[in-house]
């Protein structure tokens, strides 16, 4: 005879210790570094089958140019700055993709190997880069510090006159917006000791394309196409 308790399905009281449980939902956060900067993202997933999952992702990255080198200004505060930098760039990415499981876990101490790919729109926000330069006061032997946008001409190109970077608020009224598209491919290694948790290391490649070229450094061409390699840590949870 079957008791009422035996009729009830398992609603998740296994505390993440049962491998043959399919969690339908998950959310995770990723912090990563890549060959052009660093960033963080949030990923919301929906499991279709045991080995297939779809997801949405929102990503924020601070983008750097490969030729950026920090210098120290001549001012009393010894502020650091990047000579030749035209814009500070932040990139927002939204994407939709799929994840496939290559090798599932044989036990809770094993590693699950997965790969995933996604595509979506991106928006690069470029803020002009300002430095503080010394300028003489007419009729006196003194000089004052003036915030100047780094450009192809003017005293901002004379490194001997630069005291350091200006405040971040300089240039916020001159933001430039560069829409584009992105594609990603990653491989991840999931090692959590409980099936309702997400703990993984992932690495892969990302491609950005901007129809309008993005200027970042003096004497370097503005870029339409960016290919980066990335590695990140993933933390999250799953539920029914």
N, CA, C and O of each residue as an XYZ file, in Angstrom:
960
protein
N       0.846     -1.192      0.000
C       0.000      0.000      0.000
C       0.879      1.238      0.000
O       1.833      1.314      0.774
N       0.576      2.214     -0.856
C       1.376      3.438     -0.966
C       0.828      4.497     -0.044
O      -0.366      4.796     -0.089
N       1.661      5.065      0.782
C       1.239      6.102      1.715
C       1.189      7.440      1.012
O       1.826      7.596     -0.030
N       0.435      8.448      1.552
C       0.401      9.779      0.939
C       1.775     10.407      0.826
O       2.054     11.125     -0.134
N       2.644     10.143      1.806
C       3.982     10.731      1.766
C       4.772     10.210      0.579
O       5.587     10.924     -0.005
N       4.511      8.907      0.218
C       5.234      8.342     -0.905
C       4.733      8.871     -2.243
O       5.450      8.805     -3.241
N       3.495      9.403     -2.275
C       2.936      9.952     -3.504
C       3.541     11.303     -3.865
O       3.513     11.697     -5.030
N       4.087     12.017     -2.886
C       4.575     13.371     -3.110
C       5.939     13.349     -3.809
O       6.806     12.565     -3.424
N       6.146     14.181     -4.815
C       7.447     14.233     -5.479
C       8.477     14.928     -4.615
O       8.137     15.657     -3.683
N       9.730     14.699     -4.932
C      10.826     15.379     -4.247
C      10.882     16.828     -4.711
O      11.167     17.096     -5.878
N      10.611     17.762     -3.806
C      10.557     19.183     -4.164
C      11.848     19.914     -3.856
O      11.861     21.144     -3.808
N      12.920     19.195     -3.647
C      14.193     19.872     -3.465
C      14.752     19.793     -2.072
O      15.562     20.636     -1.686
N      14.335     18.787     -1.292
C      14.842     18.646      0.064
C      16.155     17.885      0.127
O      16.580     17.466      1.203
N      16.801     17.703     -1.023
C      18.065     16.974     -1.066
C      19.243     17.855     -0.695
O      20.368     17.365     -0.594
N      19.005     19.168     -0.487
C      20.059     20.123     -0.126
C      21.204     20.145     -1.130
O      22.356     20.386     -0.771
N      20.871     19.888     -2.403
C      21.881     19.961     -3.448
C      22.836     18.797     -3.480
O      23.924     18.910     -4.045
N      22.459     17.669     -2.883
C      23.372     16.529     -2.804
C      22.988     15.381     -3.737
O      23.606     14.318     -3.686
N      21.971     15.578     -4.595
C      21.518     14.530     -5.505
C      21.839     14.912     -6.940
O      21.424     15.973     -7.406
N      22.568     14.067     -7.641
C      23.011     14.398     -8.994
C      21.890     14.309    -10.016
O      21.915     15.032    -11.012
N      20.906     13.440     -9.798
C      19.873     13.218    -10.813
C      18.688     14.166    -10.641
O      17.539     13.766    -10.830
N      18.962     15.416    -10.284
C      17.941     16.434    -10.133
C      18.183     17.516    -11.182
O      19.305     17.999    -11.337
N      17.120     17.898    -11.904
C      17.238     18.941    -12.914
C      16.663     20.243    -12.371
O      15.454     20.360    -12.173
N      17.523     21.207    -12.135
C      17.082     22.528    -11.708
C      16.720     23.347    -12.949
O      17.519     23.461    -13.878
N      15.526     23.909    -12.956
C      15.038     24.613    -14.140
C      15.576     26.042    -14.260
O      15.646     26.578    -15.365
N      15.949     26.650    -13.167
C      16.360     28.057    -13.167
C      17.706     28.232    -12.490
O      18.072     27.460    -11.603
N      18.431     29.241    -12.909
C      19.673     29.589    -12.223
C      20.019     31.055    -12.487
O      19.571     31.653    -13.465
N      20.809     31.601    -11.606
C      21.335     32.955    -11.782
C      22.768     32.963    -11.275
O      23.080     32.321    -10.272
N      23.624     33.678    -11.954
C      25.027     33.700    -11.562
C      25.643     35.060    -11.870
O      25.175     35.801    -12.735
N      26.701     35.359    -11.135
C      27.503     36.551    -11.374
C      28.888     36.139    -11.803
O      29.414     35.132    -11.327
N      29.485     36.899    -12.692
C      30.811     36.586    -13.226
C      31.699     37.813    -13.085
O      31.294     38.914    -13.455
N      32.883     37.640    -12.564
C      33.913     38.676    -12.594
C      35.038     38.144    -13.475
O      35.434     36.985    -13.359
N      35.548     39.000    -14.353
C      36.515     38.496    -15.315
C      37.560     39.551    -15.662
O      37.363     40.749    -15.456
N      38.658     39.070    -16.187
C      39.687     39.921    -16.775
C      39.915     39.432    -18.195
O      39.856     38.233    -18.468
N      40.177     40.372    -19.096
C      40.487     39.953    -20.459
C      41.650     40.769    -20.998
O      42.219     41.599    -20.288
N      41.995     40.536    -22.231
C      43.177     41.167    -22.809
C      42.989     42.656    -23.086
O      43.920     43.323    -23.536
N      41.775     43.190    -22.817
C      41.521     44.607    -23.013
C      40.868     45.256    -21.802
O      40.240     46.306    -21.932
N      41.006     44.647    -20.619
C      40.428     45.267    -19.438
C      39.837     44.264    -18.478
O      40.309     43.131    -18.377
N      38.790     44.686    -17.765
C      38.137     43.831    -16.780
C      36.668     44.213    -16.698
O      36.266     45.282    -17.157
N      35.866     43.321    -16.105
C      34.440     43.611    -16.031
C      33.702     42.614    -15.173
O      34.297     41.766    -14.508
N      32.371     42.739    -15.205
C      31.489     41.850    -14.453
C      30.192     41.683    -15.228
O      29.806     42.553    -16.009
N      29.528     40.566    -15.008
C      28.271     40.315    -15.705
C      27.325     39.506    -14.829
O      27.735     38.863    -13.862
N      26.045     39.557    -15.196
C      24.994     38.775    -14.539
C      24.341     37.907    -15.600
O      24.030     38.378    -16.694
N      24.133     36.637    -15.275
C      23.605     35.684    -16.240
C      22.380     34.967    -15.645
O      22.446     34.420    -14.544
N      21.274     34.979    -16.381
C      20.039     34.310    -15.940
C      19.745     33.156    -16.882
O      19.551     33.355    -18.081
N      19.712     31.944    -16.331
C      19.594     30.763    -17.167
C      18.304     29.994    -16.981
O      17.679     30.041    -15.921
N      17.910     29.273    -18.046
C      16.716     28.431    -18.046
C      17.090     27.088    -18.683
O      17.453     27.039    -19.859
N      17.004     26.017    -17.921
C      17.374     24.703    -18.444
C      16.270     24.142    -19.329
O      15.111     24.061    -18.920
N      16.638     23.757    -20.539
C      15.711     23.104    -21.462
C      15.696     21.597    -21.223
O      14.638     20.987    -21.072
N      16.895     21.011    -21.193
C      17.077     19.592    -20.890
C      18.266     19.493    -19.942
O      18.823     20.505    -19.516
N      18.644     18.266    -19.622
C      19.780     18.078    -18.717
C      21.058     18.692    -19.278
O      21.879     19.209    -18.521
N      21.234     18.642    -20.594
C      22.473     19.120    -21.199
C      22.341     20.441    -21.964
O      23.330     20.940    -22.501
N      21.155     21.002    -22.020
C      20.951     22.231    -22.789
C      20.289     23.296    -21.923
O      19.335     23.030    -21.192
N      20.824     24.505    -22.028
C      20.346     25.619    -21.218
C      20.405     26.888    -22.053
O      21.379     27.103    -22.774
N      19.388     27.727    -21.969
C      19.427     29.045    -22.600
C      19.656     30.093    -21.514
O      19.372     29.851    -20.341
N      20.167     31.249    -21.907
C      20.436     32.276    -20.893
C      20.432     33.671    -21.512
O      20.663     33.860    -22.706
N      20.157     34.640    -20.634
C      20.334     36.056    -20.931
C      21.495     36.568    -20.093
O      21.715     36.107    -18.973
N      22.234     37.522    -20.642
C      23.389     38.040    -19.912
C      23.510     39.548    -20.096
O      23.315     40.072    -21.192
N      23.835     40.233    -19.009
C      24.121     41.666    -19.027
C      25.538     41.858    -18.527
O      25.890     41.370    -17.453
N      26.361     42.571    -19.301
C      27.798     42.652    -19.063
C      28.247     44.114    -19.037
O      27.807     44.921    -19.856
N      29.122     44.444    -18.093
C      29.723     45.769    -18.003
C      31.233     45.621    -17.980
O      31.769     44.917    -17.124
N      31.931     46.273    -18.908
C      33.387     46.174    -18.983
C      34.019     47.559    -19.068
O      33.495     48.455    -19.729
N      35.158     47.719    -18.387
C      35.996     48.900    -18.536
C      37.096     48.544    -19.530
O      37.948     47.695    -19.269
N      37.052     49.209    -20.661
C      37.902     48.848    -21.793
C      39.201     49.656    -21.779
O      39.187     50.866    -21.552
N      40.313     48.978    -22.023
C      41.622     49.625    -22.091
C      42.266     49.362    -23.453
O      41.946     48.388    -24.135
N      43.166     50.244    -23.819
C      43.948     50.048    -25.035
C      45.234     49.310    -24.673
O      45.788     49.508    -23.592
N      45.699     48.465    -25.577
C      46.898     47.672    -25.295
C      48.147     48.519    -25.100
O      49.115     48.059    -24.494
N      48.141     49.748    -25.603
C      49.337     50.587    -25.510
C      49.267     51.605    -24.371
O      50.092     52.516    -24.315
N      48.313     51.469    -23.477
C      48.234     52.380    -22.332
C      49.386     52.113    -21.364
O      49.616     50.974    -20.956
N      50.102     53.173    -21.004
C      51.183     53.087    -20.022
C      51.005     54.227    -19.034
O      50.925     55.388    -19.435
N      50.942     53.912    -17.756
C      50.740     54.952    -16.752
C      52.048     55.660    -16.430
O      53.090     55.031    -16.248
N      51.963     56.993    -16.365
C      53.101     57.832    -15.994
C      52.737     58.621    -14.742
O      51.579     58.646    -14.323
N      53.738     59.261    -14.153
C      53.523     60.077    -12.958
C      53.780     61.530    -13.314
O      54.817     61.866    -13.886
N      52.821     62.397    -12.970
C      52.940     63.810    -13.291
C      53.971     64.527    -12.442
O      54.494     63.976    -11.474
N      54.260     65.781    -12.823
C      55.264     66.581    -12.129
C      54.698     67.420    -10.994
O      55.446     68.162    -10.357
N      53.409     67.324    -10.723
C      52.800     68.124     -9.671
C      53.145     67.616     -8.288
O      53.732     66.545     -8.131
N      52.772     68.405     -7.275
C      53.057     68.042     -5.895
C      52.319     66.764     -5.484
O      52.814     65.985     -4.669
N      51.144     66.563     -6.051
C      50.360     65.379     -5.695
C      50.842     64.116     -6.407
O      50.451     63.007     -6.041
N      51.689     64.280     -7.420
C      52.251     63.151     -8.157
C      51.140     62.238     -8.686
O      51.184     61.024     -8.491
N      50.158     62.823     -9.346
C      49.047     62.038     -9.879
C      49.491     61.233    -11.094
O      50.296     61.683    -11.909
N      48.940     60.031    -11.186
C      49.246     59.181    -12.335
C      48.308     59.516    -13.487
O      47.176     59.951    -13.273
N      48.783     59.312    -14.694
C      47.972     59.553    -15.877
C      48.487     58.679    -17.008
O      49.574     58.107    -16.920
N      47.690     58.581    -18.082
C      48.078     57.814    -19.264
C      48.324     58.796    -20.396
O      47.397     59.440    -20.886
N      49.562     58.904    -20.802
C      49.899     59.836    -21.873
C      49.338     59.322    -23.206
O      49.507     58.155    -23.558
N      48.678     60.210    -23.926
C      48.139     59.854    -25.236
C      46.743     59.269    -25.223
O      46.205     58.934    -26.278
N      46.139     59.137    -24.036
C      44.806     58.545    -23.971
C      43.758     59.572    -24.404
O      43.720     60.682    -23.874
N      42.922     59.209    -25.352
C      41.901     60.119    -25.868
C      40.561     59.950    -25.172
O      39.851     60.930    -24.944
N      40.207     58.709    -24.831
C      38.904     58.439    -24.220
C      39.005     57.344    -23.171
O      39.747     56.375    -23.334
N      38.245     57.512    -22.087
C      37.990     56.408    -21.155
C      36.714     55.734    -21.629
O      35.712     56.407    -21.871
N      36.737     54.408    -21.764
C      35.632     53.710    -22.417
C      35.034     52.654    -21.502
O      35.751     51.846    -20.911
N      33.716     52.673    -21.394
C      32.954     51.659    -20.688
C      32.022     50.999    -21.696
O      31.410     51.685    -22.515
N      31.909     49.677    -21.643
C      31.116     48.929    -22.627
C      29.995     48.170    -21.926
O      30.231     47.436    -20.966
N      28.775     48.357    -22.417
C      27.619     47.598    -21.958
C      27.251     46.571    -23.025
O      27.152     46.899    -24.207
N      27.050     45.326    -22.597
C      26.675     44.266    -23.535
C      25.430     43.544    -23.030
O      25.328     43.226    -21.845
N      24.509     43.294    -23.910
C      23.364     42.443    -23.616
C      23.370     41.293    -24.607
O      23.588     41.514    -25.798
N      23.136     40.077    -24.148
C      23.241     38.946    -25.071
C      22.275     37.826    -24.696
O      21.787     37.738    -23.570
N      22.024     36.986    -25.679
C      21.219     35.778    -25.493
C      22.009     34.614    -26.071
O      22.587     34.718    -27.152
N      22.028     33.490    -25.330
C      22.832     32.372    -25.810
C      22.387     31.033    -25.271
O      21.349     30.911    -24.621
N      23.206     30.024    -25.559
C      22.924     28.647    -25.156
C      24.172     28.017    -24.545
O      25.299     28.308    -24.946
N      23.942     27.155    -23.573
C      25.024     26.401    -22.934
C      24.770     24.911    -23.109
O      23.652     24.432    -22.919
N      25.822     24.186    -23.473
C      25.753     22.740    -23.651
C      26.719     22.065    -22.678
O      27.839     22.534    -22.474
N      26.275     20.967    -22.085
C      27.133     20.193    -21.192
C      27.861     19.121    -21.997
O      27.241     18.282    -22.650
N      29.190     19.167    -21.934
C      29.998     18.156    -22.618
C      30.172     16.911    -21.759
O      29.958     15.789    -22.217
N      30.564     17.127    -20.501
C      30.797     16.016    -19.579
C      30.142     16.365    -18.246
O      30.542     17.319    -17.579
N      29.134     15.584    -17.868
C      28.475     15.810    -16.592
C      29.276     15.257    -15.435
O      30.307     14.612    -15.627
N      28.791     15.517    -14.224
C      29.482     15.050    -13.027
C      29.144     13.586    -12.743
O      27.981     13.182    -12.765
N      30.182     12.813    -12.477
C      29.972     11.427    -12.053
C      29.685     11.363    -10.566
O      28.991     10.456    -10.107
N      30.211     12.314     -9.807
C      29.931     12.436     -8.379
C      30.100     13.896     -7.989
O      30.523     14.713     -8.807
N      29.772     14.232     -6.741
C      29.766     15.626     -6.310
C      31.157     16.257     -6.292
O      31.280     17.482     -6.290
N      32.197     15.440     -6.280
C      33.555     15.985     -6.265
C      34.165     16.087     -7.652
O      35.314     16.504     -7.798
N      33.405     15.710     -8.669
C      33.903     15.766    -10.044
C      33.705     17.167    -10.626
O      33.133     18.047     -9.982
N      34.188     17.355    -11.853
C      34.086     18.635    -12.554
C      33.202     18.461    -13.782
O      33.371     17.510    -14.546
N      32.269     19.371    -13.968
C      31.417     19.361    -15.147
C      31.982     20.308    -16.190
O      32.302     21.454    -15.875
N      32.109     19.849    -17.417
C      32.688     20.658    -18.496
C      31.558     21.093    -19.441
O      30.764     20.272    -19.900
N      31.507     22.402    -19.719
C      30.442     22.946    -20.547
C      31.008     23.960    -21.530
O      32.104     24.481    -21.323
N      30.274     24.241    -22.589
C      30.626     25.360    -23.463
C      29.361     26.156    -23.760
O      28.260     25.606    -23.774
N      29.526     27.445    -23.994
C      28.360     28.258    -24.320
C      28.739     29.372    -25.287
O      29.894     29.792    -25.362
N      27.748     29.831    -26.012
C      27.941     30.876    -27.016
C      26.749     31.826    -26.954
O      25.643     31.431    -26.585
N      26.993     33.084    -27.321
C      25.934     34.084    -27.245
C      26.221     35.217    -28.213
O      27.348     35.393    -28.676
N      25.183     35.976    -28.507
C      25.287     37.167    -29.353
C      24.342     38.236    -28.828
O      23.367     37.938    -28.138
N      24.647     39.504    -29.169
C      23.751     40.562    -28.752
C      24.297     41.943    -29.050
O      25.407     42.077    -29.566
N      23.522     42.978    -28.728
C      23.954     44.351    -28.973
C      24.927     44.843    -27.904
O      24.932     44.343    -26.779
N      25.735     45.811    -28.260
C      26.650     46.442    -27.310
C      26.592     47.952    -27.482
O      26.182     48.462    -28.525
N      27.010     48.656    -26.436
C      27.101     50.112    -26.491
C      28.350     50.543    -25.752
O      28.463     50.338    -24.543
N      29.290     51.139    -26.471
C      30.493     51.696    -25.857
C      30.235     53.167    -25.540
O      29.775     53.927    -26.392
N      30.538     53.557    -24.300
C      30.379     54.945    -23.856
C      31.773     55.521    -23.648
O      32.508     55.079    -22.765
N      32.133     56.507    -24.463
C      33.480     57.088    -24.436
C      33.444     58.472    -23.799
O      32.718     59.358    -24.251
N      34.236     58.647    -22.743
C      34.368     59.953    -22.084
C      35.742     60.530    -22.391
O      36.751     59.872    -22.137
N      35.806     61.750    -22.933
C      37.113     62.343    -23.228
C      38.024     62.352    -21.998
O      37.581     62.616    -20.880
N      39.295     62.061    -22.229
C      40.274     61.963    -21.147
C      40.911     63.329    -20.921
O      41.426     63.944    -21.855
N      40.874     63.802    -19.669
C      41.421     65.107    -19.320
C      42.643     64.957    -18.416
O      42.699     64.071    -17.563
N      43.613     65.835    -18.620
C      44.787     65.914    -17.752
C      44.902     67.334    -17.209
O      44.325     68.270    -17.761
N      45.649     67.480    -16.129
C      45.926     68.791    -15.555
C      47.263     69.290    -16.076
O      48.276     68.602    -15.947
N      47.274     70.467    -16.659
C      48.510     71.031    -17.189
C      48.796     72.371    -16.514
O      47.885     73.065    -16.064
N      50.096     72.720    -16.455
C      50.518     74.006    -15.904
C      50.394     75.091    -16.979
O      50.853     74.924    -18.109
N      49.763     76.202    -16.599
C      49.686     77.352    -17.481
C      50.080     78.602    -16.709
O      49.618     78.830    -15.590
N      50.937     79.405    -17.322
C      51.428     80.619    -16.658
C      50.318     81.652    -16.551
O      49.477     81.784    -17.440
N      50.338     82.380    -15.439
C      49.405     83.483    -15.245
C      50.031     84.742    -15.832
O      51.117     85.130    -15.401
N      49.397     85.385    -16.786
C      49.974     86.588    -17.417
C      50.317     87.664    -16.391
O      49.526     87.976    -15.500
N      51.499     88.214    -16.539
C      51.936     89.284    -15.663
C      52.471     88.833    -14.320
O      52.676     89.656    -13.427
N      52.703     87.520    -14.161
C      53.251     87.030    -12.893
C      54.183     85.867    -13.177
O      54.269     85.362    -14.296
N      54.886     85.456    -12.111
C      55.799     84.319    -12.238
C      55.172     83.025    -11.746
O      55.869     82.035    -11.525
N      53.881     83.034    -11.577
C      53.184     81.846    -11.071
C      52.460     81.123    -12.202
O      52.296     81.653    -13.300
N      52.033     79.901    -11.904
C      51.271     79.102    -12.864
C      50.125     78.408    -12.142
O      50.179     78.199    -10.930
N      49.117     78.061    -12.874
C      47.953     77.382    -12.306
C      47.711     76.088    -13.070
O      48.147     75.925    -14.209
N      46.997     75.165    -12.408
C      46.657     73.906    -13.044
C      45.298     74.042    -13.735
O      44.319     74.491    -13.138
N      45.265     73.645    -14.995
C      44.054     73.763    -15.795
C      43.722     72.392    -16.383
O      44.600     71.748    -16.958
N      42.451     71.922    -16.250
C      42.074     70.655    -16.890
C      41.971     70.829    -18.401
O      41.290     71.735    -18.883
N      42.646     69.963    -19.143
C      42.696     70.071    -20.598
C      42.388     68.705    -21.201
O      42.904     67.685    -20.743
N      41.551     68.692    -22.219
C      41.253     67.449    -22.920
C      42.455     67.037    -23.754
O      43.034     67.849    -24.475
N      42.825     65.756    -23.648
C      43.963     65.292    -24.429
C      43.555     65.207    -25.900
O      42.574     64.547    -26.242
N      44.308     65.873    -26.756
C      44.001     65.872    -28.182
C      45.304     65.865    -28.964
O      46.387     65.747    -28.392
N      45.182     65.990    -30.269
C      46.362     65.888    -31.127
C      47.222     67.147    -31.109
O      48.301     67.163    -31.700
N      46.772     68.178    -30.455
C      47.563     69.403    -30.399
C      47.325     70.104    -29.073
O      46.442     69.715    -28.308
N      48.124     71.155    -28.796
C      47.994     71.891    -27.555
C      48.994     71.436    -26.515
O      49.777     70.514    -26.744
N      48.956     72.107    -25.350
C      49.964     71.825    -24.325
C      49.736     70.497    -23.618
O      50.604     70.057    -22.865
N      48.599     69.844    -23.835
C      48.397     68.520    -23.232
C      49.324     67.480    -23.840
O      49.552     66.433    -23.235
N      49.864     67.748    -25.028
C      50.778     66.796    -25.651
C      52.213     66.965    -25.156
O      53.081     66.157    -25.488
N      52.473     68.018    -24.359
C      53.801     68.246    -23.785
C      53.830     67.608    -22.406
O      53.292     68.167    -21.451
N      54.455     66.443    -22.295
C      54.426     65.689    -21.043
C      55.084     66.445    -19.891
O      54.764     66.190    -18.730
N      56.000     67.371    -20.191
C      56.670     68.120    -19.128
C      55.731     69.102    -18.435
O      56.038     69.580    -17.343
N      54.592     69.410    -19.051
C      53.634     70.349    -18.463
C      52.482     69.656    -17.758
O      51.630     70.320    -17.168
N      52.442     68.328    -17.810
C      51.313     67.588    -17.241
C      51.577     67.264    -15.774
O      52.613     66.704    -15.418
N      50.604     67.636    -14.928
C      50.719     67.352    -13.499
C      50.053     66.032    -13.123
O      50.335     65.478    -12.060
N      49.185     65.531    -13.973
C      48.490     64.280    -13.697
C      47.104     64.286    -14.301
O      46.735     65.207    -15.031
N      46.347     63.263    -13.997
C      44.996     63.172    -14.558
C      44.070     64.155    -13.844
O      44.275     64.495    -12.679
N      43.062     64.595    -14.563
C      42.055     65.474    -13.986
C      40.974     64.645    -13.295
O      41.001     63.416    -13.345
N      40.032     65.315    -12.658
C      38.941     64.618    -11.996
C      38.087     63.874    -13.013
O      37.979     64.282    -14.169
N      37.485     62.782    -12.568
C      36.692     61.951    -13.481
C      35.510     62.722    -14.060
O      35.067     62.425    -15.170
N      34.996     63.702    -13.328
C      33.833     64.449    -13.796
C      34.128     65.291    -15.032
O      33.208     65.662    -15.761
N      35.400     65.593    -15.275
C      35.752     66.357    -16.473
C      35.453     65.534    -17.724
O      35.936     64.411    -17.866
N      34.656     66.098    -18.624
C      34.343     65.420    -19.872
C      33.012     64.692    -19.884
O      32.625     64.146    -20.917
N      32.291     64.667    -18.750
C      31.004     63.967    -18.718
C      29.967     64.630    -19.626
O      28.992     63.997    -20.031
N      30.182     65.890    -19.937
C      29.255     66.582    -20.837
C      29.595     66.367    -22.308
O      28.935     66.926    -23.184
N      30.611     65.566    -22.582
C      31.025     65.307    -23.966
C      31.052     63.805    -24.281
O      31.876     63.352    -25.076
N      30.174     63.058    -23.674
C      30.163     61.615    -23.884
C      29.863     61.269    -25.337
O      29.035     61.903    -25.991
N      30.566     60.239    -25.824
C      30.296     59.708    -27.153
C      29.730     58.303    -27.056
O      30.153     57.529    -26.197
N      28.781     57.959    -27.917
C      28.112     56.654    -27.854
C      28.368     55.892    -29.157
O      28.166     56.410    -30.255
N      28.823     54.636    -28.995
C      29.201     53.812    -30.145
C      28.486     52.471    -30.063
O      28.971     51.565    -29.385
N      27.347     52.315    -30.733
C      26.635     51.030    -30.722
C      27.330     50.010    -31.608
O      28.049     50.368    -32.541
N      27.108     48.735    -31.307
C      27.705     47.668    -32.099
C      27.081     46.330    -31.772
O      25.992     46.268    -31.203
N      27.767     45.262    -32.129
C      27.310     43.899    -31.856
C      28.465     43.086    -31.284
O      29.635     43.391    -31.514
N      28.110     42.041    -30.529
C      29.102     41.207    -29.867
C      28.757     39.737    -30.020
O      27.587     39.364    -30.095
N      29.800     38.903    -30.066
C      29.640     37.449    -30.044
C      30.668     36.868    -29.075
O      31.811     37.323    -29.030
N      30.259     35.861    -28.301
C      31.148     35.236    -27.319
C      31.108     33.719    -27.447
O      30.104     33.125    -27.840
N      32.234     33.122    -27.101
C      32.309     31.664    -26.955
C      33.174     31.365    -25.738
O      34.309     31.834    -25.655
N      32.649     30.591    -24.797
C      33.373     30.258    -23.573
C      33.296     28.769    -23.268
O      32.348     28.088    -23.659
N      34.295     28.283    -22.573
C      34.295     26.943    -21.993
C      34.375     27.109    -20.484
O      35.181     27.900    -19.994
N      33.552     26.376    -19.738
C      33.552     26.513    -18.284
C      33.743     25.163    -17.605
O      33.398     24.112    -18.144
N      34.307     25.233    -16.395
C      34.584     24.044    -15.588
C      33.910     24.249    -14.229
O      34.376     25.038    -13.406
N      32.808     23.526    -14.007
C      31.984     23.699    -12.824
C      32.437     22.718    -11.743
O      32.500     21.513    -11.987
N      32.755     23.231    -10.542
C      33.353     22.380     -9.515
C      32.621     22.432     -8.175
O      33.163     21.949     -7.180
N      31.414     22.996     -8.105
C      30.697     23.111     -6.831
C      30.436     21.736     -6.212
O      30.178     20.763     -6.922
N      30.507     21.670     -4.877
C      30.270     20.411     -4.175
C      28.784     20.105     -3.993
O      28.426     19.020     -3.536
N      27.917     21.059     -4.351
C      26.473     20.862     -4.252
C      25.850     21.205     -5.600
O      26.265     22.161     -6.255
N      24.856     20.425     -6.013
C      24.284     20.600     -7.346
C      23.411     21.839     -7.462
O      23.116     22.272     -8.576
N      22.987     22.422     -6.346
C      22.177     23.639     -6.417
C      23.014     24.908     -6.340
O      22.468     26.007     -6.245
N      24.330     24.764     -6.379
C      25.237     25.904     -6.397
C      26.003     25.940     -7.712
O      26.153     24.919     -8.383
N      26.487     27.128     -8.075
C      27.333     27.289     -9.260
C      28.664     27.878     -8.810
O      28.719     28.978     -8.260
N      29.715     27.138     -9.050
C      31.084     27.607     -8.809
C      31.898     27.130    -10.004
O      32.079     25.927    -10.193
N      32.383     28.053    -10.800
C      33.039     27.636    -12.042
C      34.151     28.602    -12.425
O      34.180     29.760    -12.008
N      35.053     28.083    -13.228
C      36.067     28.888    -13.914
C      35.748     28.810    -15.399
O      35.538     27.721    -15.934
N      35.711     29.952    -16.064
C      35.433     29.922    -17.494
C      36.444     30.768    -18.251
O      36.974     31.749    -17.732
N      36.695     30.371    -19.473
C      37.640     31.080    -20.329
C      37.123     31.014    -21.755
O      36.435     30.069    -22.139
N      37.468     32.042    -22.540
C      36.980     32.030    -23.911
C      37.404     33.240    -24.706
O      38.422     33.872    -24.421
N      36.611     33.548    -25.699
C      36.934     34.599    -26.655
C      35.696     35.469    -26.882
O      34.567     34.979    -26.858
N      35.923     36.749    -27.099
C      34.835     37.687    -27.336
C      35.195     38.568    -28.530
O      36.345     38.975    -28.689
N      34.201     38.856    -29.363
C      34.415     39.688    -30.551
C      33.414     40.837    -30.535
O      32.206     40.613    -30.455
N      33.915     42.064    -30.611
C      33.077     43.262    -30.700
C      33.250     43.902    -32.068
O      34.357     43.959    -32.605
N      32.151     44.381    -32.623
C      32.214     45.124    -33.889
C      31.425     46.419    -33.759
O      30.258     46.415    -33.367
N      32.087     47.537    -34.097
C      31.474     48.855    -34.070
C      31.436     49.420    -35.493
O      32.489     49.599    -36.104
N      30.259     49.700    -36.026
C      30.189     50.311    -37.365
C      30.905     51.657    -37.424
O      31.516     51.994    -38.438
N      30.830     52.431    -36.326
C      31.563     53.694    -36.251
C      32.790     53.464    -35.384
O      32.663     53.058    -34.228
N      33.966     53.714    -35.920
C      35.214     53.360    -35.241
C      35.373     54.123    -33.926
O      34.979     55.283    -33.805
N      35.961     53.435    -32.950
C      36.097     53.933    -31.586
C      37.527     54.424    -31.348
O      38.450     53.610    -31.369
N      37.747     55.740    -31.118
C      39.093     56.265    -30.861
C      39.469     56.128    -29.391
O      38.677     56.453    -28.506
N      40.695     55.639    -29.135
C      41.115     55.461    -27.743
C      42.490     56.042    -27.440
O      42.702     56.568    -26.347
N      43.436     55.958    -28.389
C      44.796     56.411    -28.117
C      45.317     57.307    -29.237
O      45.017     57.101    -30.413
N      46.096     58.297    -28.844
C      46.754     59.189    -29.792
C      47.727     58.400    -30.670
O      48.413     57.497    -30.192
N      47.779     58.750    -31.953
C      48.674     58.134    -32.938
C      48.403     56.641    -33.134
O      49.277     55.895    -33.575
N      47.182     56.216    -32.800
C      46.740     54.851    -33.070
C      45.387     54.925    -33.760
O      44.551     55.745    -33.380
N      45.155     54.097    -34.756
C      43.886     54.190    -35.483
C      42.692     53.848    -34.593
O      42.776     52.988    -33.716
N      41.584     54.539    -34.836
C      40.342     54.182    -34.170
C      39.940     52.774    -34.610
O      40.264     52.345    -35.718
N      39.232     52.060    -33.734
C      38.976     50.633    -33.957
C      37.504     50.344    -34.244
O      36.605     50.892    -33.606
N      37.289     49.476    -35.212
C      35.960     48.942    -35.496
C      35.780     47.526    -34.965
O      34.667     47.115    -34.639
N      36.871     46.789    -34.880
C      36.833     45.363    -34.579
C      37.763     45.065    -33.415
O      38.938     45.430    -33.458
N      37.257     44.404    -32.367
C      38.067     44.060    -31.199
C      37.870     42.599    -30.854
O      36.737     42.147    -30.685
N      38.950     41.861    -30.750
C      38.948     40.467    -30.352
C      39.709     40.342    -29.042
O      40.863     40.762    -28.957
N      39.082     39.769    -28.016
C      39.713     39.655    -26.711
C      39.609     38.239    -26.172
O      38.660     37.518    -26.477
N      40.585     37.847    -25.372
C      40.578     36.591    -24.633
C      40.250     36.892    -23.182
O      40.693     37.905    -22.640
N      39.471     36.013    -22.548
C      39.032     36.307    -21.185
C      39.087     35.073    -20.303
O      39.035     33.939    -20.779
N      39.195     35.326    -18.992
C      39.106     34.286    -17.980
C      38.352     34.878    -16.801
O      38.575     36.030    -16.430
N      37.446     34.077    -16.204
C      36.620     34.618    -15.135
C      36.216     33.582    -14.112
O      36.386     32.380    -14.317
N      35.669     34.074    -12.988
C      35.127     33.250    -11.916
C      33.618     33.424    -11.891
O      33.114     34.541    -12.008
N      32.891     32.313    -11.739
C      31.435     32.318    -11.780
C      30.901     31.838    -10.432
O      31.346     30.818     -9.905
N      29.925     32.598     -9.869
C      29.291     32.241     -8.608
C      27.779     32.366     -8.780
O      27.297     33.359     -9.325
N      27.032     31.369     -8.320
C      25.586     31.468     -8.472
C      24.854     30.351     -7.773
O      25.427     29.598     -6.986
N      23.545     30.257     -8.086
C      22.705     29.221     -7.485
C      21.656     28.759     -8.480
O      21.361     29.440     -9.463
N      21.095     27.579     -8.203
C      20.037     26.992     -9.039
C      18.814     26.714     -8.163
O      18.914     26.535     -6.949
N      17.654     26.686     -8.828
C      16.426     26.331     -8.119
C      15.416     25.749     -9.108
O      15.606     25.813    -10.323
N      14.344     25.185     -8.566
C      13.325     24.540     -9.379
C      12.420     25.605     -9.933
O      11.474     25.296    -10.658
